[in-house]
Amino acid sequence: PTPHPPTASVVWALRTMSATSNLETAAEWVPDPAETVRVADVIVRGSKVDAASQQRLNQDLLQLGARPDFSMYLLQIASSAQIDGVASQDSVHVRAKALLILKNVLQYAFTKLPLVWRKQIVVALFGMVRIPEPLLRSSLASCMSSILPYEPAWPSLLQGLLQLLGSDSKHAAEVAFWALHRICEDHTALLANCEPGPSHPLSTILPKFIQVFQSPSEDFRCNAVATINLFLEQEDISFMLAYMDPLVKGLLQLHQDPSVDVRVELAKAFCNIIYHEPIQLSPVIDALIVWMIQSSGSEFEELALAALEFWPNIAMYYDFEVFKQALFPRLPVLLPLLLKNMIYSEEQREARMKNPYDDPAVPDRDQDIRPCMHNSRQIVGLSDQDEGGEEEDDDDDDVINEWT
């Protein structure tokens, strides 16, 4: 079973209590075996799902949270293969819950801990990356993502994760990947707004994730593209321009991926790129339009919805000759497809009728009837004169196969 995290009020209290430690004078931490057993017992008793057990767990956590070294005992339990007083069949579950509690504590209190303890925590977490249990690897990656961006040695720790991503150990590579994914997910704006230059964290993260596009793991491929999308969805993506060529090339190689989830993220990526940097897609726009038409008509609703977002984005650049030449011959196929998708199914009609704002007896709100004006986006650095008007091949399948 998946461990239950502590409640929000408990997390807030632990965060407040953890501010009492001395940053400079503490010695290297050494566990008290009796206290380790006590903390482990609290976690074991709190593993029961009934409300009374969870309430008792929260009370015990608040009491233990008054101790500055509470996080160190959680770390001791999480990193121990055998825990005194804990049955072997319960060990993995208890260690995973210790990691979840540790994550919530360290997310707010890591920088308040003594420096020597922080070093012990980082060393211990990296020492666990080859752990065989999937539940522990997931909890470990989540815990690492909550503290690494606040560690002064962040650049070297990031390099450590990137090296592990190419490790011969499948378990270590998995922990590194999920830790990096969650770091990007939790700290997207922080990473995107770093000072530009060779030391920019994304200068090493983005190329590695582009390489992961070719991973045999569906989860890795899907979440690698999803991670890239986090940054493509930022208002300003100028920090990504240096990686756009290999990024587009890597994305194009996924157009026939057997995973629908990967193709959904792929469609989102192309929608983001054409919105921000259409010039990057002009060499492959004809093949991309064909793929988007096919995806827009997919039987998989999520893929179809993601692909349909492409058409309002490309419409903003319809006055660009290359896009116009690629799109115009496809209109006899595209327009009926768009009209078809405008028709609600019986289930959709019933769902909309339950929406009070769609009730014909209810007056429209101002925002429902306020007109909106379409504005074209200007493509910087491109004009109609930059491109020729050569006639394209009508064989859509051949066009798609030419991507790679």
Salt bridges, closest charged atoms under 4 A:
GLU35 OE1 - ARG38 NH1 3.38
GLU35 OE1 - ARG67 NH1 2.70
ASP41 OD2 - ARG45 NE 2.87
ASP60 OD2 - ARG45 NH1 3.27
ASP60 OD1 - ARG56 NE 3.35
ASP69 OD1 - ARG67 NE 3.04
GLU174 OE1 - ARG137 NH2 3.23
GLU185 OE2 - HIS181 NE2 3.99
ASP257 OD2 - ARG221 NE 2.73
GLU265 OE2 - LYS268 NZ 3.80
ASP286 OD2 - ARG330 NH2 2.95
GLU346 OE1 - ARG349 NH2 2.65
ASP358 OD1 - ARG352 NH2 3.39
ASP368 OD1 - ARG365 NH2 3.01
ASP396 OD1 - ARG330 NH1 2.68
